Amino acid sequence: MSSGAIIYLITPLVAAVSQLMLKRAADDPQHTGIRFYVNTRVILAYVLFLGCMVMNVIALQTLALTVASVLEASGFLYVMVLGRLFLKEKLTPKKLVGNALIVAGIVITLIVK
C-alpha cells in the first residue's frame, strides 16, 4: 500500500475527530456570541481540517484521483463509529449495511487498482 493510500485512510479519521470537536463545541452552552465561533476547540478543529487538506494534496502526488476518492469514503465509517462512541447515536441496520458496502468498495479498490 502506498503512502498516499495510508494518508487517505488516516485523514478522514482526523477529519471525523475534528467534526466531533465542532459538534461538542456547538453543544456547549457556555459558548455564546463570538465565543461560539472563536474558542480553543473550534480553532483546533479547523486546524485539523486544514492539516487534512494539506496532507491530501501531498497524497495526490502519489495516488490516482479515482483511488483517493474511494479511500476518502472511509470517513463515513469513522463518523459512524465516533458518533456511536461519543454521541450515543443509534446504529441501524441501514447504517451497518451501508458502511459494510463502503468497506467492501475500499478493499476491492485497493486489491484491483
C-alpha positions in Angstrom: 0.0 0.0 0.0 1.4 3.4 -1.0 2.0 6.3 1.4 -0.8 8.2 -0.4 -3.3 5.4 0.4 -2.3 5.4 4.0 -2.7 9.2 4.2 -6.1 8.9 2.6 -7.2 6.3 5.2 -5.9 8.4 8.1 -7.0 11.9 7.1 -10.8 11.0 7.1 -10.3 9.8 10.7 -8.7 13.1 11.7 -11.4 15.0 9.9 -14.1 12.9 11.7 -12.5 13.7 15.0 -12.5 17.4 14.2 -16.2 17.2 13.2 -16.8 15.6 16.6 -15.0 18.5 18.2 -17.1 21.0 16.3 -20.3 19.2 17.4 -19.2 19.3 21.0 -18.3 23.0 20.8 -21.7 23.7 19.2 -23.5 21.9 22.1 -21.5 23.7 24.8 -23.9 26.3 26.4 -21.1 28.4 27.8 -20.1 29.4 24.3 -22.3 32.3 23.3 -21.7 35.3 21.0 -18.3 35.5 19.5 -17.0 32.7 21.8 -19.3 30.3 19.9 -17.0 30.8 16.9 -13.7 31.6 18.5 -12.7 29.2 21.2 -10.0 26.6 21.6 -12.0 23.6 20.5 -13.3 25.3 17.3 -9.9 26.7 16.4 -8.2 23.3 16.9 -10.9 21.5 14.9 -10.3 23.9 11.9 -6.5 23.5 12.2 -7.0 19.7 12.0 -9.2 20.2 8.9 -6.5 22.4 7.3 -3.9 19.7 8.1 -6.0 17.1 6.4 -6.4 19.1 3.3 -2.6 19.7 3.1 -1.9 16.0 3.6 -4.5 15.1 0.9 -2.8 17.4 -1.6 0.6 15.7 -0.8 -1.0 12.3 -1.1 -2.4 13.1 -4.5 1.1 13.3 -5.8 1.4 9.5 -5.5 -2.2 8.4 -5.7 -4.7 8.2 -8.6 -7.7 10.5 -8.0 -10.1 7.6 -8.6 -8.5 5.6 -5.7 -8.3 8.7 -3.5 -12.0 9.4 -3.8 -12.8 5.8 -2.8 -10.5 5.9 0.2 -11.9 9.2 1.3 -15.3 7.4 1.8 -13.8 5.7 4.8 -14.8 8.9 6.6 -18.4 7.6 6.7 -17.2 4.6 8.7 -15.2 6.7 11.1 -18.2 9.1 11.6 -20.5 6.2 12.4 -18.1 4.7 15.0 -17.3 8.0 16.6 -20.9 9.0 16.6 -21.8 5.8 18.4 -19.0 6.1 20.9 -19.1 9.7 21.8 -22.6 11.0 20.8 -24.6 7.8 21.6 -26.1 7.7 18.2 -28.1 4.6 17.2 -26.6 2.0 14.8 -29.4 1.0 12.4 -29.2 -2.0 10.1 -29.3 0.5 7.2 -26.2 2.3 8.5 -24.4 -1.0 9.1 -25.1 -2.3 5.6 -24.2 1.0 4.0 -20.8 1.1 5.8 -20.2 -2.6 5.1 -20.6 -1.7 1.4 -18.2 1.2 1.7 -15.6 -1.1 3.4 -16.1 -3.7 0.6 -15.6 -1.0 -2.0 -12.4 0.2 -0.4 -11.0 -3.3 -0.2 -11.9 -4.1 -3.8 -10.4 -0.8 -5.0 -7.1 -1.5 -3.1 -6.9 -5.0 -4.4 -7.8 -4.4 -8.0 -6.2 -0.9 -8.5 
